[in-house]
């Protein structure tokens, strides 16, 4: 049974931490769900982690719709949240709502997430007003990292921390059911979390948020990039996958794979019948090939003779 938004709020009230992870396909969603993860974010981080882009900016709604559908198929209990990519909500309230509807109606997402406050507040209101739950995201917002001076912590001065606090309160008032705080000083995130009725989900925002999120490829050791300061690797699956693939390649090249236990048999009498039939067919084919070859040779000799006479 799916977790409800009411249960998420109750978890915050009871002081029970929420667990969120990104996932981008059916196997990932199924494993996260079976592990007891509460929220699965189909993040625009699929852009650089799955699709090979240099940043999150190029990924499109169409690309993410495919991934969201796959994740929804694998998640029975966890809430699936679709990240709204760059360009899908910035233009207008109407455009933001139309794309949010696609994620829910076409892909089956339980909610959507969008970055920022300011102009995003009216987007949140429009989407929530249509009955679609929205998760907010402030602090380091990757889609606008250039405007923020790069991928670095936010809210490290009193004025900027106060701005984050005000943005969080405004997003809550606009109707967000939860807010991601990314790369925010821990004391600032603690103060913001205490000021809100809705849960906060931290990523690089300290232990006092109401939950935590990490990117699938970062926590499992699948990324080829240097991890951010806030990442904790819980496995090195990239190394293990490479080891397995190298062992497979070696077995194929040496002829040790496939072995007898990896093949299928056929009854001896059926094999005899097969070989007898194919043997006759092969002989007929051999005869036809000889006739064709002889005819081609005769044609070539005739052409050579004509050229000699000329």
C-alpha positions as CSV (number, residue, x, y, z in Angstrom):
1,X,0.0,0.0,0.0
2,X,1.3,3.4,-1.0
3,X,2.5,5.8,1.7
4,X,0.2,8.8,2.0
5,X,1.1,12.4,2.3
6,X,-0.7,12.4,5.7
7,X,1.6,9.7,6.9
8,X,4.7,11.7,5.8
9,X,3.5,14.6,7.9
10,X,2.8,12.2,10.8
11,X,6.3,10.9,10.5
12,X,7.7,14.4,10.9
13,X,5.5,14.9,13.9
14,X,6.7,11.7,15.5
15,X,10.3,12.5,14.7
16,X,10.7,9.4,12.4
17,X,13.2,10.0,9.6
18,X,12.1,9.7,6.0
19,X,14.3,7.9,3.4
20,X,14.4,9.1,-0.2
21,X,16.6,7.9,-3.0
22,X,16.8,8.6,-6.7
23,X,16.1,5.7,-9.1
24,X,15.7,5.6,-12.9
25,X,14.4,2.2,-13.9
26,X,12.3,-0.8,-12.9
27,X,15.0,-2.9,-11.2
28,X,16.2,0.1,-9.2
29,X,12.7,1.0,-8.1
30,X,11.9,-2.6,-7.1
31,X,15.1,-2.9,-5.0
32,X,14.5,0.5,-3.3
33,X,10.9,-0.4,-2.6
34,X,11.9,-3.8,-1.1
35,X,14.6,-2.2,1.0
36,X,11.9,0.0,2.6
37,X,12.7,3.3,1.0
38,X,9.9,5.8,1.5
39,X,10.2,8.1,-1.4
40,X,11.7,7.5,-4.9
41,X,12.7,10.5,-6.9
42,X,13.1,10.1,-10.6
43,X,15.5,13.0,-10.7
44,X,16.7,15.1,-13.5
45,X,20.0,13.8,-12.3
46,X,19.2,11.0,-14.8
47,X,20.7,13.4,-17.4
48,X,24.3,12.9,-16.3
49,X,24.0,9.6,-14.4
50,X,22.0,7.7,-17.0
51,X,21.8,9.5,-20.3
52,X,25.4,10.8,-20.5
53,X,24.7,14.5,-20.6
54,X,27.2,16.9,-19.0
55,X,24.6,18.5,-16.7
56,X,21.0,18.1,-15.7
57,X,19.9,21.0,-18.1
58,X,19.5,19.1,-21.4
59,X,17.2,16.3,-20.2
60,X,13.7,16.6,-21.6
61,X,10.2,15.8,-20.4
62,X,9.9,13.1,-23.0
63,X,13.1,11.4,-21.7
64,X,12.0,11.5,-18.1
65,X,8.5,10.3,-18.8
66,X,10.0,7.0,-20.0
67,X,12.1,6.6,-16.8
68,X,9.2,7.6,-14.5
69,X,7.0,4.9,-16.1
70,X,9.6,2.3,-15.5
71,X,10.0,3.3,-11.9
72,X,6.3,3.4,-11.2
73,X,6.1,-0.2,-12.4
74,X,8.7,-1.2,-9.7
75,X,7.4,0.8,-6.7
76,X,4.5,-0.7,-4.8
77,X,4.8,1.1,-1.5
78,X,7.2,4.1,-2.0
79,X,5.8,7.3,-3.3
80,X,7.3,8.1,-6.8
81,X,8.1,11.8,-7.4
82,X,8.9,13.0,-10.9
83,X,11.5,15.8,-11.2
84,X,10.4,18.5,-13.5
85,X,13.4,19.3,-15.8
86,X,14.7,22.6,-16.8
87,X,12.3,24.4,-19.2
88,X,9.3,22.4,-18.1
89,X,8.0,24.8,-15.6
90,X,9.9,28.1,-15.9
91,X,7.9,29.6,-18.8
92,X,4.5,29.9,-17.3
93,X,2.0,28.6,-14.7
94,X,0.0,27.0,-17.6
95,X,3.0,25.3,-19.1
96,X,4.1,24.0,-15.7
97,X,0.7,22.6,-15.0
98,X,0.5,20.9,-18.4
99,X,3.8,19.2,-17.9
100,X,3.0,18.2,-14.3
101,X,-0.3,16.6,-15.6
102,X,1.7,14.6,-18.1
103,X,4.0,13.1,-15.4
104,X,0.9,12.1,-13.4
105,X,-1.4,11.0,-16.2
106,X,1.0,9.5,-18.7
107,X,3.7,8.2,-16.4
108,X,1.8,7.5,-13.2
109,X,3.9,9.6,-10.8
110,X,2.5,10.3,-7.4
111,X,3.9,13.8,-7.2
112,X,6.3,16.2,-8.9
113,X,9.3,18.2,-7.7
114,X,10.4,21.6,-9.0
115,X,13.3,23.8,-8.0
116,X,13.4,27.3,-6.5
117,X,11.0,29.8,-4.9
118,X,10.2,33.2,-6.2
119,X,8.6,32.7,-9.7
120,X,8.2,29.0,-8.8
121,X,5.7,29.9,-6.1
122,X,2.9,30.6,-8.5
123,X,3.8,27.4,-10.4
124,X,3.4,25.4,-7.2
125,X,0.0,27.0,-6.5
126,X,-1.2,26.2,-10.0
127,X,-0.1,22.6,-9.8
128,X,-1.3,22.0,-6.3
129,X,-4.6,23.7,-7.2
130,X,-5.1,21.1,-9.9
131,X,-4.7,18.3,-7.3
132,X,-1.1,17.3,-7.9
133,X,1.2,17.1,-4.9
134,X,4.4,19.2,-5.2
135,X,7.8,18.8,-3.5
136,X,9.9,22.0,-3.4
137,X,13.6,22.3,-3.6
138,X,15.8,25.1,-2.4
139,X,19.5,25.8,-1.5
140,X,21.7,24.5,-4.3
141,X,19.4,24.1,-7.2
142,X,21.4,22.4,-10.0
143,X,19.2,23.7,-12.9
144,X,20.3,27.3,-11.9
145,X,23.7,26.5,-10.6
146,X,25.3,29.1,-12.9
147,X,23.2,31.8,-11.4
148,X,24.3,30.6,-7.9
149,X,28.0,30.8,-8.7
150,X,28.4,27.1,-9.3
151,X,27.9,23.9,-7.4
152,X,28.5,25.1,-3.9
153,X,26.8,25.4,-0.6
154,X,24.1,28.1,-0.2
155,X,23.0,30.2,2.8
156,X,26.4,30.7,4.3
157,X,25.8,34.3,5.2
158,X,23.1,35.6,7.5
159,X,21.3,37.4,4.7
160,X,21.3,34.3,2.4
161,X,20.3,32.0,5.2
162,X,17.4,34.3,6.0
163,X,16.4,34.2,2.3
164,X,16.3,30.4,2.4
165,X,14.2,30.4,5.5
166,X,11.7,32.8,3.9
167,X,11.7,30.7,0.7
168,X,11.0,27.6,2.6
169,X,8.1,29.2,4.5
170,X,6.7,30.6,1.2
171,X,6.9,27.1,-0.5
172,X,5.0,25.6,2.4
173,X,2.4,28.3,2.2
174,X,2.1,27.7,-1.6
175,X,1.2,24.1,-0.9
176,X,4.3,22.0,-1.0
177,X,4.0,18.7,0.9
178,X,7.8,18.5,1.5
179,X,10.9,20.5,0.7
180,X,14.4,19.4,-0.4
181,X,17.2,21.4,1.2
182,X,20.4,20.9,-0.8
183,X,23.9,22.0,0.3
184,X,22.7,24.1,3.2
185,X,24.7,24.6,6.4
186,X,23.4,22.2,9.0
187,X,22.4,24.8,11.6
188,X,20.4,26.7,9.0
189,X,18.7,23.6,7.8
190,X,17.9,22.7,11.4
191,X,16.3,26.1,11.9
192,X,14.3,25.8,8.7
193,X,13.1,22.3,9.5
194,X,11.9,23.4,12.9
195,X,10.0,26.2,11.4
196,X,8.0,24.1,9.0
197,X,5.0,21.8,9.4
198,X,5.9,19.8,6.3
199,X,9.0,17.5,6.2
200,X,12.3,18.6,4.9
201,X,14.5,16.2,3.0
202,X,18.2,17.0,3.2
203,X,21.1,16.4,0.8
204,X,24.2,17.9,2.2
205,X,22.1,19.8,4.8
206,X,23.0,18.0,8.0
207,X,21.3,15.4,10.3
208,X,18.4,17.6,11.5
209,X,16.3,17.5,8.4
210,X,13.2,15.2,8.6
211,X,14.7,12.9,5.9
212,X,17.6,12.3,3.6
213,X,18.1,11.7,-0.1
214,X,21.1,10.5,-2.1
215,X,21.6,9.8,-5.8
216,X,21.5,6.1,-6.7
217,X,24.8,6.2,-8.5
218,X,26.6,8.1,-5.8
219,X,25.6,5.9,-2.8
220,X,26.2,2.6,-4.7
221,X,29.6,3.6,-6.2
222,X,28.4,3.6,-9.8
223,X,29.4,7.1,-10.7
224,X,32.8,8.0,-12.4
225,X,32.8,11.4,-10.9
226,X,34.4,12.6,-7.6
227,X,31.5,12.4,-5.1
228,X,30.3,15.6,-3.4
229,X,31.3,16.2,0.2
230,X,27.9,15.1,1.5
231,X,27.9,11.7,-0.3
232,X,28.5,8.5,1.6
233,X,29.2,5.4,-0.5
234,X,27.5,2.3,0.8
235,X,28.9,0.0,-1.9
236,X,31.4,0.0,-4.8
237,X,29.3,-1.7,-7.4
238,X,31.1,-0.1,-10.3
239,X,34.2,-2.1,-9.4
240,X,32.2,-5.3,-8.9
241,X,30.4,-4.9,-12.2
242,X,33.7,-4.3,-14.1
243,X,35.2,-7.4,-12.5
244,X,32.2,-9.5,-13.5
245,X,32.2,-8.2,-17.1
246,X,36.0,-8.9,-17.4
247,X,35.5,-12.4,-16.1
248,X,32.7,-13.0,-18.6
249,X,34.8,-11.7,-21.5
250,X,37.7,-13.9,-20.4
251,X,35.5,-17.0,-20.3
252,X,34.0,-16.4,-23.7
253,X,37.4,-15.9,-25.3
254,X,38.9,-19.0,-23.6
255,X,35.9,-21.1,-24.6
256,X,35.0,-22.0,-21.0
257,X,31.6,-20.3,-21.3
258,X,29.1,-21.6,-22.1
259,X,29.8,-24.9,-20.4
260,X,27.5,-28.0,-20.6
261,X,25.3,-26.8,-17.8
262,X,24.5,-23.6,-19.8
263,X,23.2,-25.5,-22.9
264,X,20.1,-27.4,-23.9
265,X,19.9,-31.0,-25.1
266,X,18.0,-32.8,-27.8
267,X,17.1,-36.6,-27.8
268,X,19.5,-38.7,-29.7
269,X,16.9,-40.1,-32.1
270,X,15.7,-36.6,-32.9
271,X,19.2,-35.5,-33.5
272,X,19.8,-38.4,-35.9
273,X,16.7,-37.5,-37.8
274,X,17.8,-33.8,-37.9
275,X,21.3,-34.7,-39.1
276,X,20.0,-37.1,-41.8
277,X,17.6,-34.5,-43.1
278,X,20.1,-31.7,-43.1
279,X,22.7,-33.9,-44.6
280,X,20.6,-34.5,-47.7
281,X,19.6,-30.9,-47.8
282,X,23.3,-29.8,-47.6
283,X,24.3,-32.3,-50.4
284,X,21.5,-30.8,-52.6
285,X,22.7,-27.3,-51.8
286,X,26.3,-28.3,-52.5
287,X,25.3,-29.7,-55.9
288,X,23.4,-26.5,-56.7
289,X,26.4,-24.4,-55.7
290,X,28.7,-26.4,-58.0
291,X,26.3,-25.9,-60.9
292,X,26.2,-22.2,-60.3
293,X,30.0,-22.0,-60.0
294,X,30.5,-24.0,-63.2
295,X,28.0,-21.8,-65.0
296,X,29.7,-18.6,-63.8
297,X,33.1,-20.0,-64.8
298,X,31.8,-20.9,-68.3
299,X,30.4,-17.3,-68.7
300,X,33.7,-15.8,-67.6
301,X,35.6,-18.0,-70.1
302,X,33.2,-17.0,-72.9
303,X,33.6,-13.3,-72.2
304,X,37.4,-13.6,-72.1
305,X,37.3,-15.4,-75.5
306,X,35.2,-12.7,-77.0
307,X,37.6,-10.0,-75.7
308,X,40.5,-12.0,-77.3
309,X,38.8,-12.2,-80.7
310,X,38.1,-8.5,-80.6
